[in-house]
Amino acid sequence: MAEDREFPSDSKLDTTVPHSARIWNYWLGGKDNFAVDRAAGDEVIAHIPDIPVGAKSERAFLKRVVRFLVQDAGIGQFLDVGTGLPSADNTHEVAQSLDPRCRVVYIDNDPLVMAHARALLTSAPEGSCDYVEADLRQPEAILASARRTLDFSQPIGLMLLGVVNHLMDDEQAYGAVAQLVRAMPTGSYLVLTHSTAEIHGEPMLRVMRETTERGGTPIRARTKMELERFFDGLDLLEPGVVTCSRWRPDPDSDEPEVYLFGGVGRIG
């Protein structure tokens, strides 16, 4: 049986209810989670056994997208909102392995994430990383913080992986993403992944309802058409909004379709 680790002390850290970042860490095989997170994660797995596959598939998606943005699109800076707990192949690690000069700003609203990010996510000397505790519902605060590290006269990779699905209200979700996109320089890219029920149907909707009812981080599914709306006015790259495992997969990939859809759009 897993034991709870010693975590940084923080008065805002609530260990009595599950948190999406810690559940995600558990599914990825990490140890930065509590018993309540593991219990919630196991309950989801009981309904949808391949749920950890989706978590790992999204991480592989991140690696492919960052590789494309740095190598093919010439992006040298990233704003990663809803970063989650540090794991293998974080945005700055992938980017700086290709160009050590890359700069990354991480945003999350969980104090545990920020405590671990500051301790574990070390930038290459040629580049930089910054960590800001903020919420996607506060795009102005995110942008103000990001400007301390990123150059808004140059293109930016805006990473919104598995975070917009925690905004339950459509107007708030579309509005927050649009406000961030409008602030991005021409030539920037929006990278977005989101939970959907188009693969698992009702079982996925049920576990989302149960997670929210338990007091966990609220989460909802959106359809492919609803996700495409986040890219309105952008140049949506091929193959469009698809299951993460099908976005420009590596030649030897045999990943199944997963419950997270993703897309990449060029801004301007």
SVG drawing of the C-alpha trace seen along z (x, -y; Angstrom):
<svg xmlns="http://www.w3.org/2000/svg" viewBox="-24 -43 48 45">
<polyline fill="none" stroke="black" stroke-width="0.4" points="0.0,0.0 1.3,-3.4 2.1,-5.8 1.5,-9.5 4.7,-11.5 5.9,-14.5 4.9,-17.6 5.8,-21.2 3.7,-22.9 1.1,-25.3 -2.1,-26.5 -3.9,-26.4 -3.1,-22.8 -6.3,-20.7 -5.5,-17.0 -9.1,-16.0 -10.4,-16.2 -9.0,-14.8 -7.2,-17.2 -6.9,-16.7 -3.2,-17.4 -2.5,-14.8 -4.8,-12.2 -3.0,-12.8 0.3,-12.3 -0.9,-9.0 -2.1,-7.8 1.4,-8.7 3.0,-6.6 4.2,-9.5 4.3,-9.6 3.2,-13.2 -0.3,-12.4 -2.4,-11.5 -4.6,-8.6 -7.7,-10.6 -6.3,-11.1 -5.4,-7.5 -8.9,-6.4 -10.5,-8.8 -8.1,-7.7 -8.9,-4.0 -12.6,-4.6 -12.3,-6.2 -10.1,-3.2 -12.8,-0.8 -15.2,-2.4 -12.7,-3.2 -9.7,-0.9 -7.7,-2.6 -7.8,-6.0 -4.0,-6.0 -3.3,-5.2 -4.9,-8.6 -2.7,-10.4 0.4,-8.9 -0.9,-9.6 -1.3,-13.3 2.3,-13.4 3.4,-11.9 1.3,-14.4 3.0,-17.2 6.5,-15.9 5.5,-15.7 3.9,-19.2 6.8,-20.9 9.2,-19.2 7.2,-20.5 7.0,-24.0 10.7,-24.3 12.1,-22.5 9.7,-23.3 7.9,-26.5 10.9,-28.2 9.1,-28.8 11.5,-29.6 9.2,-30.5 6.1,-28.8 3.3,-29.8 2.1,-26.5 -1.2,-27.0 -2.4,-24.2 1.0,-22.5 0.2,-19.9 2.7,-18.2 6.2,-17.8 6.8,-14.5 9.0,-13.2 9.3,-15.3 7.9,-18.6 7.5,-21.4 10.8,-23.1 12.7,-19.8 11.5,-18.9 12.0,-22.4 15.4,-23.0 16.7,-19.6 16.2,-21.0 17.1,-24.6 18.6,-25.4 17.7,-29.1 13.9,-28.4 12.0,-30.2 9.0,-28.8 6.4,-30.2 4.4,-27.6 1.0,-28.5 -1.1,-26.4 -3.6,-27.0 -2.5,-24.2 0.1,-25.3 1.5,-21.8 2.2,-22.1 4.0,-25.4 6.1,-24.1 7.3,-21.2 7.8,-23.1 10.1,-25.6 12.0,-22.8 12.3,-20.4 11.9,-22.2 15.4,-23.6 16.1,-25.5 19.1,-25.1 21.5,-28.0 20.9,-29.4 17.1,-29.6 14.8,-30.3 11.7,-29.0 9.3,-30.9 6.4,-29.5 3.3,-31.5 0.4,-30.4 -2.7,-31.7 -5.9,-30.4 -7.1,-30.2 -10.1,-32.3 -7.6,-35.1 -6.1,-35.6 -5.0,-39.2 -3.0,-38.1 -1.5,-35.2 -0.4,-37.6 1.0,-40.2 3.1,-37.5 4.2,-35.9 5.5,-39.3 8.2,-39.2 9.9,-36.3 8.5,-36.1 9.0,-38.5 5.5,-39.4 7.0,-40.8 8.0,-37.3 5.9,-34.2 4.8,-32.1 3.6,-28.5 0.4,-28.8 -0.1,-25.4 -3.5,-24.6 -3.3,-20.8 -6.1,-19.3 -7.0,-22.5 -9.9,-24.1 -12.1,-21.1 -12.1,-22.3 -14.0,-25.5 -17.6,-24.3 -19.2,-27.4 -18.9,-27.7 -18.9,-31.5 -16.1,-31.6 -14.1,-28.9 -14.2,-30.4 -13.7,-33.9 -10.6,-33.0 -9.0,-31.2 -9.9,-33.9 -8.4,-36.6 -5.1,-34.7 -5.0,-34.1 -5.7,-37.8 -2.6,-38.7 -0.3,-36.3 2.0,-37.8 1.4,-36.9 3.0,-33.6 2.2,-32.1 0.4,-28.8 -2.4,-27.6 -2.1,-24.0 -5.2,-22.6 -6.3,-19.2 -9.6,-18.5 -11.6,-15.6 -14.4,-14.2 -17.0,-11.6 -16.9,-10.7 -14.7,-7.6 -16.3,-6.2 -19.7,-7.8 -21.8,-7.6 -19.2,-5.9 -16.9,-9.0 -19.8,-11.4 -20.6,-9.4 -17.1,-9.4 -16.9,-13.2 -20.1,-13.7 -19.0,-11.5 -15.6,-13.2 -17.3,-16.6 -19.8,-15.4 -17.0,-14.0 -15.6,-17.5 -12.8,-17.0 -11.8,-19.5 -14.9,-20.0 -14.5,-18.6 -16.6,-18.3 -16.5,-16.8 -16.9,-18.7 -17.5,-17.5 -15.1,-17.7 -17.3,-20.5 -17.2,-22.4 -13.4,-22.0 -12.9,-23.3 -14.6,-26.5 -11.6,-27.3 -9.6,-27.5 -12.0,-29.9 -10.1,-32.5 -6.9,-30.4 -5.2,-28.3 -6.0,-24.8 -3.1,-22.5 -3.7,-19.1 -5.1,-16.7 -7.3,-19.1 -8.9,-18.3 -8.4,-14.6 -7.7,-12.1 -4.2,-12.9 -2.8,-9.6 -3.7,-10.5 -2.1,-13.9 0.9,-13.4 1.9,-10.1 5.4,-8.7 5.8,-6.2 6.0,-3.2 3.2,-4.3 0.4,-1.9 -1.4,-3.9 -5.2,-3.4 -7.7,-6.3 -8.0,-8.0 -10.5,-10.2 -8.5,-13.4 -8.8,-15.3 -6.2,-17.8 -5.4,-20.3 -2.8,-23.0 -3.7,-26.3 -1.5,-29.1 -2.4,-32.5 -2.4,-35.4"/>
</svg>
